[in-house]
Amino acid sequence: ALNARGDVLRERLNALCRDAGVRLQFSGLGSLMNLHPTLQPVRSIDDVAATDQRVRDLFFFHMLEQGFYVARRGFIVLSLPLEDEHLTRFVAACKAFIDRYAGLLA
């Protein structure tokens, strides 16, 4: 169930990024995911080596400001106590990040 929630959350986040037309995507499996500041397919570490890592720093500090802790490198792990309301707030915090930094992420 936790992995299924992670898959749904990752798809919601990726749909949010696609709809906003920003250079962001979330990859992962189940309850594990990572933010990548690129539109290119991510198949290996080489695919993200040249991306602007400052975007991950901004995301980290923005999410802290919103009350969420994610790893500074963009790594996100769901835990069992999370409920739908937490995930909805997380998606809203990600949307606020996109809205706030849309010019940088275009």
Secondary structure, DSSP 8 states (H G I E B T S, - for coil): -HHHHHHHHHHHHHHHHHHHT-S-EEEEETTEEEEES-SS---SGGGTTTS-THHHHHHHHHHHHTT----TTSEEE--TT--HHHHHHHHHHHHHHHHHTHHHH-
